Amino acid sequence: MPNSSDSTRKPDVSNLLPGLKFITPAEAETMTRLCDKTTKAREEARAAANRARQGTNQTVNRDDPAIASRQTMTSRTLPPKRRGRPQTISDEKKRAAQAVKDGGGTNMDAAKVLYNEKRPSPQHVKNVPTILKHFKKKNRNN
């Protein structure tokens, strides 16, 4: 029958796993508090990033119920973002390039108008039909 001093003694497992260290309950509590603080900070950072991504201006101290009850979210004053790549060529340039193409001009001539270049790159020339096709489609819907 083991005596009481044997039940409180820590077993020797150092030869099984080198570097394994037993921690005291106080150390465990400290580590738990640190993990909780890190988790809370990470959650607050995620929430702030989500608010910024959604365009809201919300700062709330969740510990203060008076402030938490007065939560206000201000939405963006700008219209929501459109899908896809932002337009860099103005509609006036597209209209002028369409007029050049309708008048019998080549893709090179239309690219000169679209990109304001004397000698547009081969990729600019290749992009002209697609740009004008989407421009026609957009104007047909409006």
N, C-alpha and C positions, 0 to 999 in steps of 0.2 A: 504494500500500500504506500503510495507516494505521500511524503509529508507536505505540509503547506508551503514550505519554501520552494519545493520543486514545481508547484503549480503556478507560481508567480514568475519563475525564472523563464527567460526567453530561450527558445531552442536555438542551438547553434547550427545555422544553415549557411554560414560563410563559405564552407567548402563546396556547397551545391551551386550557389550563384555568387560569384565574386562581385563585389560592388553593391550587393543588396544591403540596405540599411533599414533597420526598424526605426519608425518615427514615434515620437511621443504624442499623446492626445493633443497637447498644446500646439505642437508643430502641425498636426493634421488640421486643427481648427484654423490656424494662421493660413495654411495653404488653401483651405476651403474659402476663407474670406477673400484672399487674393484672386482666386478663380471667379468668385461671384462678382467682384469689382470689374475684372476684365470682361466678363460676360455682359455685365450691365453697360459698360462703356462701348462694347462692340454693338450691342443692340441700339444704343442711342445714336451711334455713328451711322448705322444702317437706316434708322428712322430719319435722321437728318438728310442722308443721301436720297432717300425716297421722296422726302418733301421737296428737296431741291429739284429732283428729276420731274416731279409733278408740277413744279412751278408754284408751290404754296409757300407762304411765309408764316410758319407756325412755330412759335417757341413756347413750349409748355414745360413747367416744372411739375413733374408728376407727383412730387412729394407734397406740394402745397395744394390742398383741395380748392382753395379760393381761386387760385389761378387756373387750375385744371377745369373748373366749372365755366370759366369764361373763355374757353377755346374759340378762337376765330381763325378761319382759314380764308385768306384772300386769294382768289384765283388770278391767273395771269390776265393782264389787260390785252395781251396780244392774242390773235386767233390761234387755234391749235395748229401745230406743225403739220405740213402736208407730207405725204409719203414720198419716198424717192429722193433723187438727187436734186439739190436746189437749182433753179433756173439761172443761168448766167448770161444767156443771150436774150436781149429784149425782144418784145413782140414787134416793135417797129422794124428792127433789123430782119426779123423773120418775114415780115410782110414784104420788105424790099427784096429779099432773096427770092421769095415766091414770085414776085413780079418779074425778076430777072429770068427765072426758070420758065415762067409762062410765056415770056417774050422770046424763047428759043435759046436762052443761055445755057451754058454747061454747068456741071457741078462745081467746076473750078471758079467760074464767074460768081456763082451764088456763095461759095466759100469766101471769096474776097469780100463780099458784102457782109456776110455774117460775122467774120472774125476781124474785119478791118486790117487785113494784111495784103501786101502786094503779092506775095507768094505763099499761099496757105500750105500747110503740111499735107502730105498724102492722107493722113488720118482725118484731117479737117474735111478734105474733099469727099472721103468715104462717108462721113457723118451727115453730109448735107441731105441726102434723100430721107434718112430717118428723121432728122430734125423737122424737115418740112412736112413729112407724113404725120407726125404727132401734132404739129401746128395746125394742119388742116383738120385733124380729128377733134382737137380741142375747140377750134372755132366752129365746127359743125354742131357740137353739143351746146354751144352758148347761143 
